[in-house]
Amino acid sequence: MSLQTHLSQLARKHEALEREIQDAIHRPSSSDQQIAELKRRKLQLKDEMNRLQANGTLH
């Protein structure tokens, strides 16, 4: 898989998590813990994308 393809996949997952976070924020049944977990996963994806872009390689 090329670096660009992998980055595109990570970006799509990041966007999907953002939508999921927004849905959870507006859903009364969502707990703060659930929202925090979604945000943590989103941040991990962003960190991975930044690392790949900085290194220019897949690991």
ZADO-1210 file (C-alpha; in nm, 4 decimals, padded with zeros to 6 digits):
<atoms>
<atom x="00.0000" y="00.0000" z="00.0000" code="MET" pos="1"/>
<atom x="00.1355" y="00.3402" z="-00.0898" code="SER" pos="2"/>
<atom x="00.1913" y="00.6093" z="00.1688" code="LEU" pos="3"/>
<atom x="-00.0691" y="00.8337" z="00.0076" code="GLN" pos="4"/>
<atom x="-00.3296" y="00.5547" z="00.0067" code="THR" pos="5"/>
<atom x="-00.2645" y="00.4813" z="00.3723" code="HIS" pos="6"/>
<atom x="-00.2873" y="00.8509" z="00.4627" code="LEU" pos="7"/>
<atom x="-00.6162" y="00.8773" z="00.2722" code="SER" pos="8"/>
<atom x="-00.7586" y="00.5822" z="00.4636" code="GLN" pos="9"/>
<atom x="-00.6498" y="00.7341" z="00.7947" code="LEU" pos="10"/>
<atom x="-00.8029" y="01.0689" z="00.6954" code="ALA" pos="11"/>
<atom x="-01.1370" y="00.8999" z="00.6159" code="ARG" pos="12"/>
<atom x="-01.1328" y="00.7240" z="00.9540" code="LYS" pos="13"/>
<atom x="-01.0479" y="01.0563" z="01.1214" code="HIS" pos="14"/>
<atom x="-01.3438" y="01.2267" z="00.9504" code="GLU" pos="15"/>
<atom x="-01.5757" y="00.9398" z="01.0437" code="ALA" pos="16"/>
<atom x="-01.4712" y="00.9691" z="01.4065" code="LEU" pos="17"/>
<atom x="-01.5378" y="01.3434" z="01.3973" code="GLU" pos="18"/>
<atom x="-01.8923" y="01.2746" z="01.2757" code="ARG" pos="19"/>
<atom x="-01.9354" y="01.0077" z="01.5427" code="GLU" pos="20"/>
<atom x="-01.8137" y="01.2506" z="01.8111" code="ILE" pos="21"/>
<atom x="-02.0577" y="01.5188" z="01.6949" code="GLN" pos="22"/>
<atom x="-02.3430" y="01.2657" z="01.6954" code="ASP" pos="23"/>
<atom x="-02.2463" y="01.1485" z="02.0450" code="ALA" pos="24"/>
<atom x="-02.2274" y="01.5053" z="02.1778" code="ILE" pos="25"/>
<atom x="-02.5828" y="01.5686" z="02.0610" code="HIS" pos="26"/>
<atom x="-02.7153" y="01.2336" z="02.1875" code="ARG" pos="27"/>
<atom x="-02.8275" y="01.2586" z="02.5511" code="PRO" pos="28"/>
<atom x="-02.7522" y="00.8906" z="02.6155" code="SER" pos="29"/>
<atom x="-02.3805" y="00.9336" z="02.5390" code="SER" pos="30"/>
<atom x="-02.1531" y="00.9443" z="02.8393" code="SER" pos="31"/>
<atom x="-01.8560" y="01.1737" z="02.8797" code="ASP" pos="32"/>
<atom x="-01.6391" y="00.8628" z="02.8923" code="GLN" pos="33"/>
<atom x="-01.7653" y="00.7446" z="02.5510" code="GLN" pos="34"/>
<atom x="-01.7006" y="01.0853" z="02.3985" code="ILE" pos="35"/>
<atom x="-01.3532" y="01.1012" z="02.5540" code="ALA" pos="36"/>
<atom x="-01.2691" y="00.7589" z="02.4071" code="GLU" pos="37"/>
<atom x="-01.3784" y="00.8706" z="02.0595" code="LEU" pos="38"/>
<atom x="-01.1675" y="01.1855" z="02.0910" code="LYS" pos="39"/>
<atom x="-00.8690" y="00.9784" z="02.2054" code="ARG" pos="40"/>
<atom x="-00.9012" y="00.7508" z="01.9015" code="ARG" pos="41"/>
<atom x="-00.9326" y="01.0542" z="01.6725" code="LYS" pos="42"/>
<atom x="-00.6176" y="01.2077" z="01.8216" code="LEU" pos="43"/>
<atom x="-00.4288" y="00.8797" z="01.7752" code="GLN" pos="44"/>
<atom x="-00.5227" y="00.8797" z="01.4070" code="LEU" pos="45"/>
<atom x="-00.4114" y="01.2417" z="01.3694" code="LYS" pos="46"/>
<atom x="-00.0801" y="01.1625" z="01.5416" code="ASP" pos="47"/>
<atom x="-00.0279" y="00.8643" z="01.3105" code="GLU" pos="48"/>
<atom x="-00.0993" y="01.0770" z="01.0020" code="MET" pos="49"/>
<atom x="00.1422" y="01.3465" z="01.1195" code="ASN" pos="50"/>
<atom x="00.4118" y="01.0886" z="01.1933" code="ARG" pos="51"/>
<atom x="00.3750" y="00.9297" z="00.8497" code="LEU" pos="52"/>
<atom x="00.3825" y="01.2658" z="00.6760" code="GLN" pos="53"/>
<atom x="00.6930" y="01.3719" z="00.8692" code="ALA" pos="54"/>
<atom x="00.8770" y="01.0458" z="00.8027" code="ASN" pos="55"/>
<atom x="00.7446" y="00.9924" z="00.4531" code="GLY" pos="56"/>
<atom x="00.7402" y="00.6180" z="00.5083" code="THR" pos="57"/>
<atom x="00.5051" y="00.3453" z="00.6271" code="LEU" pos="58"/>
<atom x="00.5915" y="00.1521" z="00.9424" code="HIS" pos="59"/>
</atoms>
